[in-house]
Amino acid sequence: MRDILSRQGRRALQSLGGHDVLLAFDFDGTLTPLKPHPDLVRVPSSVDRALRTLARLGPVAIVSGRSLKDLRRFFPRFTGSLVGNHGAEGLPAHRDALGSARSACRVWRSHLLRLLRAVDGVWLEDKVYSFTVHCRSLSALRIFERYFTREVLRALPPMRFLSGKASINLIPLPMPHKGDALLLLLQRARYGLFVGDDETDEEAFAAVRGRMITVRVGPVRRTRAAFLLRSQREIGRLLSALIQVRRSSQ
């Protein structure tokens, strides 16, 4: 795969100047290192400053599986777009889907809590409109998946199953995904960039193909992204390169 910070990648970045270009980023594992618990995550001050600088120079969005409330807590001074719950929160066009998603999660909540009591090493992150089941080990993840499969066969509102890194995302149907959110944001932009780090971002890479430069963070065998960022630790270098591109186009 092509490295976005290689000579070829930097040539591609030169197309991202101008006020009509969207720069979008996943949060956990992309802008911040992954942690064993979501509450342990901290946004590096250098990353926060770089994002605020980019937002002053043109459109920037953070599109995450986190709740919108969580994102606002992490980025209180960010002036770009914050989109939570895999694309459902933060965009007026998706507001109608939230009521049915809340109702579906209300039905699922008691079932999930019962399942979690039966499996050691897993816990539930309740984001009102979706859930993430976090697992301390791959064995715990596999055990929960087996329980989950049985539960899906029951007469419950339909849910999408999206695997993350040591986690499972449960998203009510027909909730939008990150790709839907990016396509809405692109209505006001001619081109863009999206950077993400796991399977929940692959749908977005596919949805925006040809309209955004796509970058997968970390080593991976297969991805729909066009470029690779070798490690999350290199996000600062990518943000600095994007600031330089935007400033040179002013």
N, C-alpha and C positions, 0 to 999 in steps of 0.2 A: 504493500500500500504506500501511497505517496504521503510524505510527512508535510504537514501544512507549514512548518517552519523551515523546510528545505528551500533551495533556490526556486524550484518549480512552484512550491506552495506560496512563497512570498510573491511570485508573479501573479498568482491567482488573487491574492489579497489586494493587489493594486486596483482591482475592479470594484472595491468596496468603498470608495470615496463618494462624498456627496450627501446631501440632505434627504435624498429619496432612497437610501439604502438602509435596510433593517439589519441590525446585529442582534441575534437572539441566543440565549444560553440556558441550558439546564442548570440546576442548582447543585444538589448533592453529588459529589464525585466529579463535578465539572468545575464549578467556581470554588468549591471547598473540598477538602479531603473527606472521604467517607469515615464515619465513626461508628462504634458499636451501638450507639443509641442516638437518635436524631437530636435529642436535647444537648448532646455534647458538641455539636457542630458550632464552630465560630467562623465568621467571615474575616479573612485576613484584611487588615486595614489597607494594605496596598491594593487588594482586589476591589474593595469598596471605593477607594479613591479613583481607581482606573475606570470603573463602571460609571461613576458620577461624571467623570471627565468626558467619556464617550457619549453619555446622554446629553451633555451640553452641546455636543457637536453634531448630533443626529439621532435618529430613532434607535432605541435599545429596548429589548424585552428580556425578562427572565421568565421562562416557561417551565414549570416544575410540577411534580406530583404532590408537593407540599400544599397545605391549605393556604389560601390567600392571607389569612390572619397570620400564619407563621412567616410568610415572606415579608409582610409589612414589618414584623418584629425584627427581622434580620436586616432590612434595608429601609430604615425610617427616613433617610434623606435622599433616596433614589427618586429621580424625576421621570424615569422611563416607565414602561408598562410592566406590571406584575400580573402574571397569569398562573393561577393555582389549580390544584386538583386535576392534573393532566389536561388542562385546557378548558375546563368547565367554568372556573371562577375568574372574574376580572374582565370579561368581554361581554358587553350588553347583548350581543347576538345569541349568546349561549344561556342567558338568564332563565329562559323558559324551561330548560332542562333540569334546573336545580330542584324544583319542587318535587318532581317525580323521583329524582335521585335520592333526595332526603327521605321520601316515603319508603323506597326500596331498602335503604340502609337501616331504617327503623325496624323493618321486618327481619332483616338478616342479623342485626346486632345480637340478639339473644342466642341465636343458633351458633354464631361464631364464638361467643364467650363460652358456651357449653363445649364446643369443640376444643377450644384452647385449654380448658381445664383437663382434657384427656391427653394432651401432648405436652411433654416437658420441653422447656427451652424455646418456647414461642410466646409472643405477646402481640397485642393488637394496638395499632395506631388508628384511632377513629378520627376521620377528617370530615365528618358530617355527611359529605356527598360521596365518599368513597372510603375504603379501608386499605391499610397495609398491614400484613402479617409479617412481623420480623422474626427471624429464626437465628438462634445462636450457632447452629451447625447445619451442615447439609443433610445429616441424618434426620434432624428434627424437621427440616423442610420437607423431606420426602415423606415422612410419617404424616405430616399435616396435609400434604397433597392427597394422600390416600383417603383421609377423613373428608377432605373437601370434595373429592369426586363423589363420594357417597351422598354428601349433603346436596350437591347440585341436582341429583336425581329427584329430590323432593319438590313439592309444588311451591317454590319460592320465586320471587322476581328474578329474572335472568341477570347474570353478572358476567362480565368479561374477566378472564384470568390472565394477568400479565406478570411474568416472573421478572424480578429485579435481581440485585446482588444480595443474596441471603435474605430475600423477602419475596412476598407474593402480593401483588396489587389486585384488589377486587373492586371493579368499577361497574356500576349499574348500566345496563343498556337502556336507551341508546345514547349514553353520554358521549360528548365529543372527546377526541384525543388531541395530543400535542400537534399533530399535523393539521387538524382542523383549525386549531388556534393560530398556527403560523400562517395558514392560507388567508385567514381573516385579517391578520396584521399586515400581510403583503398587499392587501387592497390599496394601501396608501404608500406602497414602495414599489420600485421597479425591479429590485434585486435584493439579495441578502445573504446572510451567513447564519447557520445554526450549528451549535456545538453541544453534544450530549455524550453520555458515557455508558449507557446500558441498553437492555432490550426494550425498555419503555420508550426509548428515543428512536428506535428503528422505524416505527410507523411514520414518524415525522420525517426522517430522512427520505423515505419513499414518497411521501406526499408532496414534498417540495422539490423533488428532483428537477433540475433544469431551471429552477427559479431561485435557488439558494446554493451557496457553497456549503457542503455538509462535512462535519468533522466529528469523528468518533475518538473519545479520549481513552487512552490506555491500550495495551496490546489485545488483539482480538483476531480470531481466525477468519471470521466472515462478518461483513457488515454491508449495509446499503449506503454508507457514507462514502464520499469521494476521497476524503483525506483522513489522515490520522494525526492526533497529537499524542506523542509517545507516553506521556505521563501527566497526571493532574498537576504535578509540581511545575509543569511548563506553562500553565495558564497565564501566569504573569507575563511571560515573554510574548504570548499571543496577544494579550490585551495591549501591551506596549506597542506592538507592531500595528495594531488596529488604530490606536491613537495617532500614530505617526501618519498613517494613510489618511485618516480623516482631517488632520491638521493640514496636510499638504494639498488637500482638495478644496480648502476654504478660499 
